[in-house]
Amino acid sequence: MKPTYSNSLLLTWQVAEFEARRLNAAFIEPAHFLLGLCKCVDIDFPSSIPSTIADRDKLLEEFLREFQRLRKVFRTAGLDPTRFRRHYRTLLPEGSPGLNPESARLHRTGSSRDVFANAEMTAEISGSAVYPIHLLHALLTESDALMDKAIAAVGTNGKRLLHAIEMDLFGKQRHSSPPRDSDGLKWN
């Protein structure tokens, strides 16, 4: 079964491509997707989406819901997405200007495709379309020393962020331990 990408994920992809172009990259790397996620939480959607767009209200509702979800995860983990994005961008390598024509679409690298495959699997567990939270979860489960360094530089760590994401995705039950007899519960 082919996964369904949500409109909010497709927007994240467009912003990631913009971030890749800004860094003169030849391809969209996982780092560009992380930058895109951190940028999308700062967009003022009500004033950005023209009133003439079909299904504007439905689109706006999804964007507001899904990017608020990411803001909450970032806040829970103590990560300022704007500060992180600006710092992380300075650590990423720049490509060569003119490597790709302005009109050509940038493609994902193999590692970006792997991250998307992991996001698709996570979404499949919940039986939903693939949303930005699934992509963020997949990015954080990958080993990336530069990302970890950037997260630490802005005052938190990847494990704390991953825990906040998993609390959102899977709920408290996944992380809580079973009750003990000392908690006043006894089995018959």
N, C-alpha and C positions, 0 to 999 in steps of 0.2 A: 504494500500500500504506500503510495506516494505521500510524503508529509505535506501538510498545509502550512504555509508561512503566513503569519498574521500581517496585517498592514503595518503595525508598529515595528515588526521585525524588518519588513521591507524598507521602511523609512530608516531604520538603524543602518541597514546595508548601504543606502544612498549616502548617509552621513559618513560612514566608514570609507566609502570610495572618495568622498570629498577630502577626508583626512589623509588618505593615501596620496592623493594628488597634491595636497598642500606640502607633503614631505617628498614630492617628486618620486614616489615609488612606482615601480613597474607593475606591481601586483598588490592586492589587498591582503595584508597579513593579519593574523589574530590581534596584534597590537592595535591595528587601525579599527577593528571592530570594538575593542575596549574603549578606544577614544570616542568612537561614535556613540556608544551607550552612555558614556559620561557627558557627551555634548547634548544628546537628546533630552536629558532631564532638565536642561536649561532653556529649552525652546518654549516660547510663549505661543502655544498652539491656537488659542482662540483668535489671536490677531494675525497669525501666520497662514491660516487656511482660508482661502477666499470663500465668500458666501455662495459663489456660483458653482462650487464643486458638488457633484451628485453625491448623495448620502453623507453630506458634510457632518451632520449631527452624529451619525453612527461612527464615522471616522474619528471625530473629535472626542467622542466618549471613550473609544478604545485608547487613543493616544493619552488622554488625561489619566485613565485608569492604569494603564501599563507603565507609564513613566513615573506616576506617583508611587507605584509599587517599587520601582527601582530606587526612587528617592528615599523611601522608607527603609529599604535594605541598606543603602549607603549610610543613612542617619544612624541606624541601629549598630552598624559596624564602626561608626565614628570616622567615616571617610567623606571628605569634602570633594565631590566629583569635579568641580571646577578647578580647584587647586591641584588635585591629582592629575587631571588632564593636561594642564599647563606644564606641570613638572615632567610628566611622562613623555610628552612631546619633545622636550629638550634632550631626553636620553636616547630617543630613537634615531637610527641612522637616516640620513637624507640620501635620496637617489640622485639621478642626474636629470637636470631640466631637459625637456625635449625628448626624453626617452619614449614617451607615448604621445601620439597626437591628441590634441584637446578633445576631439570628438570621439575618440575610441573609448570603449568601456574597459575598465580595469577588471581583470579576472582574479578570483581567489587563488591563493597558493594551495598546495596539497595540505599543509597544516591547517589552513582555514577551513578547507573542506572537511577535515577530520573533526574540527571543533563543531561544525554544523551537524555532522553525523551524530556526535554525542548529544547535542542540543535536541535533535530529532528524537533520539532514544528516550531522553528525559521527558519530553512532551508526550511521547507515545504512552509512557507509564500512566500519565494522568488522563490520557485520552483526549488531549486538546491539540489545538494548532500550536505551532512553535512561536513562542513569544520572546521578547527581549530577555526576560528573566531566565529562560532556558539557555539562551546564548551566554549570558553572564555566568551561569553555573558551569557551563562547559568550558569557558575560558579560565575560570578559577581552578578547575580540576586538572588543567594542563600544567606541566612544570615549566615555569618561565622565570628565571632568576632576575631578569631586568624588571619584569612586572612586580615581583616581590620586593625588589629594592625600591621601586617607585612608591609602592603602597606603604612600605615602612617609612620612607622619607616624609610622608604626609601624616604620620602619626597613628597608623593602625597596622594590621598584618592580614595576610591573605587568608589565614585560617579563621580569623574572626569574621571576615567578610563572607567566606564560604559558609560558615555556620549561620549567619543571618539569612543568606540565600536559601539554605536548606530548611530553615525554620519557616520561611515563606512558602516554599514549594511543598514540603512534606509534613509540615505542622509539628507541634510539640511532641506528639506521640513517638516519633522516630528517635528523638533525642533524650527522652526521659527514661529513667530506669524503672524496673517494676517495683511496686510497693513492697516494703519490708514489713515483717510482723510488728516491728517497733512503731510503725506508722499507725497502728490501731486496726489494721485489717487482718482478718484471719480467714483461712479457707475452712470450709466445713468438711 
